[in-house]
Every structure is written in structure tokens, then in C-alpha cells.
Amino acid sequence: MINFSKTFLTMTGALALATMPAFAQQAEKSIQSDKDLHKNTSIKISFGLGGVKADSSLNKASVMGVNIGADAEHKLSENLNVKISGGMNVQTGSSTTARENNIYKPGNSNYLKEAKISYTPFNIIDLEAGVINQSNLDAPLLVSSKGFIAAKEGLNYKILDTKISLFAMQSIPNNRNLSQRIDVEEDGDPRFFTETLKIDQILYIGELSLSATHFAYSDISNAVAYESILLGNSGSPINKGNGVLNSEYQGWHLGANYQVSLNKNLVLKTKFNHLSNTAIKENNTGHIAALGLSYTSGAHNYYGELANFKIESDASIAYYNSSKYGLANKKGNKVLLGYANSESNLNVTAEAIQNKEINENIYQSDETIFILSLRKLYDLF
């Protein structure tokens, strides 16, 4: 029995010694796999609190809400990348409306900001497909930062301090957040096409960015047309939920941004956007002129911006552009104050907006809006 035990222990020890290199190799592969996963994958989650106070003779709203969001990015190969970003909003509060067009009334919604595949076969070529966020156009008078089902083709070239970008996008526009809020059925098969030339230039003093975008909308549904009329576009309501816009929407958006460091902490920023719907000759333009300051000390960044804006009734489709600049047939001013902490990934903003009607109609009135937002980002890996 003792001899058997000794033999068993000897065999077990030999087996352990023999398999140790295999286990070590497998463990090394597992560790390397985990390293590759963390190297090629980025996951972030965010929590936010926000509030809106809107007041006009037609619409009033007092809203508080919570936002939960997630961003994930994974590098499938050297040339292939996947990015997904979305979340949900839960809101409570009160609102009144005289024309059923109160875009600030509380509501619960989910959203998909982005879900795209990017392919870069060469350093200068970039191809994307999926749900693409329109913020890359930097044209809030034309379209807000929403995700559209789209395909995008880009060409990028950099020489010394100059970067030239040329890209085209073919998309299906939507505004899911607004459609859930005011109960709009986005039927039909609308299209939104853009072609953009952008130049980023590092100057001897400061940095300059110039862009020109040609755009065209087509096949806008009667439901979206009806809501856009309630929000300021000119058109003919047929009945509740159905309408026809008076004009086509195609033209140009021009943008210019300049920033310069006044010292090691203080940065001055200026911005000008101009929008023109060349399909018609009247009430067809819009602009934003903004001046901002940013002060950074260590991880702390304090910033502010003062903007003047105007968007005429038929410059762009009200249903798709940014509500912070009046949507349509409005002019006014916007003040933004903010604080960001790069160490704790915290961002707090406060905005005050006052807009007035350009041409009086039964659907709109002068409006004052206050917006508060707090967002905390957690970088998982």
C-alpha cells in the first residue's frame, strides 16, 4: 500500500511537472488576450441630471430628468472599427400647450446616437455605415446632433499644418427623441444628402477651421411637414398630423471657427455659421455668431459663450434642427456657462435662451428657456 502511494505521488508529480509549461503557455495567452481586449476596446458609461424651464404665451414647461448613457468602441482589425453610443431619458414635470407643439413637455425616451462601422482601407480614405451622428457637420441650424441611418465616404489629407477633409453622406433623417415626446409617426421615406469640404489650419497665432456644406432634403413626410409648420416653417396644414411645406430644402451651410490662446490658461473662441436655402428666394437664411472664453487651471476648465442667432421660416426643416436656436422663424440670444473637470470626468452647464418671432403666426410666440445639465462620465476601460 505504501509502495502504491509512493508510486502514485511520483506519477502525480511527474504529470504536474510535465503539464506546467502547457498551463503557463495557456495562462500567458489568456493574459495577452485580456491585454488585447483592453487595448482594442473602450467602454464608458455616463449619468446625467438635467432640467428645463420654458415660458411663452403659448407653451410652458418645468421639467427635471435623469439620463443614463453608454459608449462602446472596439477595433476589429487595423482598418475596421465599431462604435456604439446610446441611452435613455426619464423625465417628470409639468407642461401646458395651446398648439400641441410644446417640445419641452416631460417624457421618457430612449435614443441611439451612433452605431456605425468605420473602414479605413488607406490613411486618406474613411468609409462609414450604420447610424451616424450628424454632429460632424457642426451645423445646428441645419440639423441637430442626432443619429441618422447613413453611409459616409470621406477623404482626408494633411500637409504640414493644413488638414483638408472632403466627405459626402447619404442618410435617412429622423428625430426619435422629439417624435416620442410629441407623438409623431415618422412615416415615409425621407432623404438627406450632404457634401462637405473642411479645412483646418494651424496659424502662426491661433487655429482656424472653415467648412462649406451643400445639402438637400427630399420626400419629407406629411407628418413631419405638419409638425414643422407648428414649429415655424411655412406651409399648409391639411388636418391633424398632415401638412405640406411651401418650399423645397436645398442649399448651403458655411462655417468658420477661430481660437487663440491669450496666455497659458485663457483661450478666446469665435464662431460664425451661415445657412441659405437656395430653393427659394425669401425667408431662406439663418446665422449664428458666437464669442467664447475658456479658462483652464490644472484639471479645472471654466468656459462661457455668448451667441446671437437668427433663422428665418424656410431656411431649414424645423423638425430636424436644433431647438436651442429657435427651430424656425426666430431670432434671439443664447448664453452658456460651464465647468468641466478632466480628472473626475464631470461637466456642468447652464444655458439661458431668449428668442422672438420674426414674422407673427398663430403657432409661435416669444420664448424664454433655461437649461441646466450635469453629466458624470465613468471610463470602464
Buried (B, 14 or more C-beta within 10 A) or exposed (E): EEEEEEEEEEEEEEEEEEEEEEEEEEEEEEEEEEEEEEEEBBBBBBBBBBBBBBBBEBBBBBBBBEBBBBBBBBBEEEBEBBBBBBBEBBBEBEBEBBBBBBBBBBBEBEBBBBBBEBBBEEEBEBBBBBBBBBBBBBBBBBBBEBBBBBBBBBEBEEEEEEBBBBBBBBBBBBBBBBBBBBEBEBEBEBBBBBBBEBBBBEEEEBBBBBBBBBBBBEEBBBBBBBBBBBBBBBBEBEEEBEBEBBBBBBBBBBBBBBBBBEEEEEBBBBBBBBBBBEBBEEBBBBBBBBBBBBBBEEEEBBBBBEBEBBBBBBBBBBBBBBBBBBBBBBBBEBEBEBBBBEEEBBBBBBBBBBBBBBEEBEBBBBBEBBBBBBBBBEEEE
